[in-house]
Amino acid sequence: MARTESFAVSALTGAEVMVPNPHHQPNPDYWTQVFAAFAIRVIPLTEADMSALAALRAATALKMPDAIVLHTAITHSATIATFDAALIKAAAARGVTTVDR
C-alpha cells in the first residue's frame, strides 16, 4: 500500500519562504503556484496561538520562526522536515517526529 503524505506550512513560514533573501522582492505569484503544485496547505496563525507560542519559545529558546514550525506540528499532529539540530531536539522532547532526508 502506497504511503501518502500531505504538506503544510504556517502562514509565517510560507512568507519566509517567499523572501529567501531580504534584499530581493518576493514573488508571491510564483510561490503560490509552487504551494499549489505540491498541494502545500497554508495554516493560519491566530490570536489563540499567541500564548502557546510564547510559552514554547521561552521553554525551548528557539528562534520564533522555529518555534512556529514546532507549534504548528504540535497543534496539527504533524511531522517536521528540518536539518536544524535545535529544532530536532526540541521536537523530540515534545514527542514530535522529524525527518531530515
N, C-alpha and C positions, 0 to 999 in steps of 0.2 A: 504494500500500500504506500503510495507516494505521500511524503510529508509536505504539508502546505504551511506556509508562513505568511503572516501579514506584517507590514512595516508601518511605524508611526513615529512622529516627532512632535514635540511640543511646539507651539507657535513661536516661542522664543528661539528654540533650536533651529527651526526652519528659517527664521530671519537671519540667524548667524550663518547658516549655510549659504544664504543668498549674497552675503558680503564676506567672502573669504579673505579679502584684503581691504582694510578700511580706507585705502587711498583710491579705490575704484568704485564707480557707481554700481549699484545692484542691478540685476536684470531679472526682475520678478516674473516676467512672462516666460523666460527660459526655465526658471526653477519651478514655476507652476506646472509647466509641461513635463519636467523631469519627475516631479512628485506624482503627477497623474500617470505617467508611463509606467512607473514602478508601483502604482497603487499605494502610495505612502499617504496615510491618513494624518492630518494635522489636528493635534489635540489642543484645545484652548486652555489657557491658564485663567483662573477666575479668582475673585476675592476670597473664595472659600479655600484656595490653595495657600494663601499668604502665611498663615500661622504655621502650618505643617512645613512649608518650605524654609521658613526662618529657623524653626527648631532643627530641621535636618541639616541645614548649613552650619548651624552652631555646633551640632553634635559631631559632624564629620570634618569640619574645616575645609570642605570642598569649595572651590570657586562656584559662584552662583550658577553659571551655565551647567556645570556638572551636577550640582545639587538638583537642578531642574530635571536633568536627564534621570537621575535616580528617583526623584519624587514621581515622575511620570511612570517609570517602570513599576514602582511600588503600588501606585494607585490604579494601575491598569494590568497588574499581574503579568508584566512583560519581561522579556529578556533584553539585556543591554548589549549592543555590539560596540566594543571600545578597545583601544590599546592602552588607555590611561590606567596606570597602576593604582593610583589613589582611588579612582572610581571603582575599579575592580575590587579593591579591598573593602571599601565602604559598602558596596553592593553585597559582597559575600557575608559581611557582618549582619546584614539585614535579610539574608536568605534570598537575594535576588540573583538569578542566573546571569552570567555574562558569557559572551563569545568574543574571541579575539582573532578569528581567522576568517 
